[in-house]
């Protein structure tokens, strides 16, 4: 079930969309007895879209500039708020119930919305930090539906970190506060038996990874291993950047992302007989 809570027409500058009209929809995407808050911006008749997935305690308002750039390419941009994934999340789904698995369910629901309600055929995933981990797990489960991945300092260390903190899942308290957010034991349980490297090896889609070599949260070595493990990936290392880029780093990342999406989408469009 999908609920559109607001809709407005936006005319973007001509140098961006060459006169095309963009639709902005504020959404509640309902699934599993909860609702993902999202904003969908798209040029009319878009058949491709990028889903933006925020990191730990991020929000759907992240990556607005990049979403507008995606619109300029003629694609939709769906920015989602993971249920329980932020202290700002309005879903009512407590963060103590959130895990990698619930966020994967949220992303799958967002993909289903784009396919069924918006007629999107070409879906690309953009994930930052933990959102990058969720995108990776989702892409491994949906090989035919995800056309490409952009991963911004992806938290591929997530499972390792939690297993290191609590080697036995039952030793984790029922509830604890981590980086200002309450988490439940289900978070640690969700990484039990998870082999992210096996998932990565199975993703035979184009992948672009960005990582700073001064990242204090996710060592760049994880991205370096990832680019060797993905069958089709490129890694851009940003000297001196950490877990969260500077304004200059963001501008470069945005430009490289848009170039990647444009090239991959044009390949798909050229191969489709209806386009």
C-alpha positions, -999 to +999 in steps of 0.1 A: +000+000+000+013+034-009+000+068+003+009+101-014+006+127+013+015+157-009+022+163-045+034+194-063+046+203-097+081+219-100+095+236-130+133+232-128+156+256-146+159+251-183+196+245-182+189+215-160+159+198-175+154+217-208+118+226-200+107+192-186+084+193-156+093+176-124+068+160-100+076+160-063+057+135-042+060+132-004+052+095+003+044+070+030+054+036+016+036+010+038+049-025+043+054-049+073+030-028+095+052+003+092+056+031+067+088+045+051+088+083+047+101+093+013+103+121-012+102+113-049+112+139-075+110+129-112+108+144-146+076+134-165+078+100-182+110+090-163+117+053-166+149+053-146+154+063-109+180+064-082+171+055-046+191+073-020+198+055+013+212+075+042+236+063+068+233+058+106+210+085+120+208+102+086+176+113+070+158+115+036+167+151+033+203+141+027+217+143-008+193+169-021+218+185-045+227+151-059+190+142-063+185+174-084+214+164-105+198+130-111+166+148-122+187+168-147+197+136-163+160+127-168+158+102-140+137+101-108+152+105-074+137+087-044+151+096-010+139+074+018+140+075+056+147+041+070+122+032+097+139+036+130+171+046+112+172+081+126+161+101+156+142+123+131+123+094+116+085+100+119+074+064+113+070+055+150+091+024+144+115+026+173+152+025+166+156-004+190+137-025+165+158-014+135+184-036+120+202-043+087+173-067+079+145-042+085+163-015+065+167-041+036+130-046+038+124-008+036+146-006+005+128-035-011+095-018-005+108+014-021+120-005-051+085-022-054+069+013-052+090+026-081+083-005-103+045-007-096+034+029-091+059+049-112+067+024-140+104+026-134+124-001-152+160+010-144+167+013-107+201+024-093+210+024-056+231+051-039+240+043-003+261+062+022+278+045+052+254+020+066+231+028+038+258+015+015+259-018+034+221-021+030+223-013-007+249-040-011+228-067+007+197-057-013+215-057-047+228-092-039+192-104-034+178-085-065+203-091-093+178-085-121+162-054-106+192-033-096+211-019-126+240-003-107+254+008-073+271+039-060+286+034-025+298+063-005+322+052+023+301+021+027+301+006+062+311-029+050+327-033+084+293-032+102+290-070+108+327-073+118+324-044+142+293-057+160+306-093+162+338-079+177+319-059+203+296-088+211+311-122+200+280-138+214+248-121+203+230-130+236+256-111+255+244-078+240+219-060+263+183-060+251+188-022+246+218+001+245+226+036+233+251+037+204+261+070+188+231+087+205+206+062+192+189+034+212+195+001+196+181-034+204+197-068+205+181-075+171+207-053+155+235-076+166+213-107+158+208-094+122+245-098+114+248-134+127+260-156+099+262-126+075+290-129+049+291-096+032+320-107+010+300-135-005+272-111-012+296-087-029+311-114-051+276-123-064+268-087-076+276-087-113+264-051-119+285-019-123+296-005-089+313+028-081+328+032-046+340+064-029+361+063+002+384+087+021+418+075+031+415+092+064+382+076+074+382+069+111+350+049+111+353+026+082+390+018+072+397+023+036+410-013+035+373-024+034+367-005+002+400-018-013+389-053-006+355-046-020+368-034-053+388-066-056+358-087-048+330-071-068+331-085-103+326-051-119+337-021-097+358+010-095+371+027-064+379+064-061+400+071-030+397+107-017+430+118-001+426+133+033+388+128+034+371+111+064+337+096+071+318+125+057+334+146+029+344+182+028+324+205+005+350+201-021+350+164-017+312+164-020+313+184-052+337+160-068+317+130-056+285+144-070+301+150-104+315+115-106+282+100-094+262+118-121+287+109-148+285+072-137+247+072-136+244+090-170+267+065-187+251+034-172+216+046-178+224+056-214+237+021-220+204+006-207+183+030-226+201+024-259+196-014-255+159-011-248+138-013-280+111+010-266+134+039-259 
